[in-house]
Amino acid sequence: MSVEVVPKHKGRKQLFENSFLERLTRTHIAIPISIFIVYSASLLAYSIYSVQTLTIGQTVLFFFIGLFFFTFVEYVMHRYLFHINTNTPAKAKLQYTLHGVHHEYPKDKERLAMPPVMSITIATLLLFVFRLILGDFVFAFLPGFLVGYSLYLVMHYVQHIYKPPRLLKSWWANHAVHHYKDQTKAYGVSSPLWDYVFGTMPDHKKN
């Protein structure tokens, strides 16, 4: 189980003594979202106008498949990577750097998304990996996946910074349980679907 940390509502943790490395760990939320939207739009345009093997229908279908697949990846990454077992000092340090610092300082606006260097690197790696698996369908699938990630970033940001609108109050409640009550529940941020599937949806009457 990952280490439970006491949330602080103000302040920011310094992760690296080197100022350049420290700066690379932070970003304004609009930067990675803009990167992913432009990247996705470029791939979709390439799919529609240049990839002769895909029809419009196939492009739309694989876009939504990618969007749906992201919700599963989000759940798995959050549960099994960001909350890895911290039974060794190395794992504890990795977990804290990846995610524990966010639990300790959940109101730090500049650590609610991957910084631009990581965003571009991961998006490019995903293009090559998914291209090997899906062939030309990647030009429709990956934009859906990245739009899913962008929606997750928006949802995660507003959950930490703003009060919940009435229609989405349950999303805020789930994430609050994960941060302040039980870190083994509510791993889904943009969608509660996989928490229902895998039995990690919190009991709000209990919490």
RAUR-V482279 format. One record per helix or strand. SS is the DSSP state (helix for helix, strand for strand). FROM is the first residue (numbers start at 1). TO is the last residue. If there is no record, write none. Layout:
# RAUR-V482279
ss: [SS:SS]
from: [FROM:FROM]
to: [TO:TO]
This chain:
# RAUR-V482279
ss: [helix:helix:helix:helix:helix:helix:helix:helix]
from: [19:29:56:89:109:116:166:193]
to: [24:49:81:104:111:161:180:198]
